[in-house]
Amino acid sequence: MAYHYWNNAPKEVAFLRSPHRHLFSVICMIPVIGDNRELEFFMIQKDLIRYLRHKYELKTFGKSCEIFAKEIKKYLDAKYKRPCSVGVYEDGEKEEFEHLSLMDIHCIAR
């Protein structure tokens, strides 16, 4: 859970300029080499949860989902030394990830 706001929100959605709570979901795609678990899912998940809690949990940010996704992608790309794909979603709203290339950053927020 984190709080964020959008300073430049249009007048029609001016309420978004104030901090509001979301349950953010993060979906990551990390390419692997071969079929023998070069990267272990549980270890990646544990590391990512630790990173997210340290950086975002229970904090307030003037950042969009797109910015969150770019920051997480930068972290994962550096850690795993390969291009990763990251989606950040608000309150469980998701769409399919199939259309993303490994370099795409997307945010789906409704």
N, C-alpha and C positions, 0 to 999 in steps of 0.2 A: 504494500500500500504506500502511496506517495501522494503528495499534493502538488499541483502545478497551476499555472495561470498563464494567460496570453495578454500581455500588455497592449498589443495593437489589435485586439479583437474588434470587428466591425460593430457599429452601434446596435444592430439587430441582435447581437449576441454579447452585449456588453457585460453580462454576468460572468463571462469567461475571463474577464480581467481580474477577478477576485480569485484567491486560492480556492480550489475545490479538489475533493478527494477522488481518487480512482484506484481501482485494483488493476494494475498493469500486468499484462501477459507478454512474455517474450518468447518468440520462436526463432531458433537459430538453425541454420543449415551449414554444416562444416564438411567439406569434401574429405574423403579418406582415400588412402592408397591401398589397393588390394582388398581382399575379403577376409582378413584375419584380425580384425579389430585393432587396427593401428592406433586408433583412439578409443578409449573406453567411455561409453556414454555416461555411466554413473560418475566417473571422475570429472568429466566436463561439466555435468549438471551441478555437482557439489561446488566446483570452483566458481561457476557462473553465479550461483545463488549467493555465495560468499561475497563476490564482487558487487552484485546488485544491492545486497543489504548494506554493505559498507558505503556505497556511493549514493543510494537513493532512498532507502526505506525510511519512512516517517519524516521526510524532509520536504520542504517546499521549494519549487523551482519555477522560474519563468521560462520553461522549455516545452517544446512540442514533442509529440511522439517521434517525429522525424529526427529531432536532435538526440533524443534518447537512443534511437536506433543507430544513428551514426556513431555515438560515443561507444556503445556496446560493440558495434562492428569493429571499430578501431582497436578496442581491447582484444577481441577474439582474433582478428587478423594478426596482431603482433604476437599474441601468446602462441598461436598454432601455426604461424608462419605460412599462411595461405589465405586466399580471399574467402571470406565467409559471407553468408546472407543472413540478415536479421530483420524480423518484423516485430513491432511493438504495438500492442492493442490495448484499448481502454475497456475495462469492465466486461471482459470476455467476448467482445465483439471481434469476430475473426472472419477472414475469407481464405480461400484456398491459396496455397503457396506455390502451386505448380507452375505458374507463369513467370516466376522470378528467375532471373539469371543469377549467377554467383556474385555479381557485382552490384545487384540492385539493393536499394534501401527503400522500404515501403512502410507506411503507417496507415492503418485502417482505423479510423475513429468515427464513430457515429454519435 
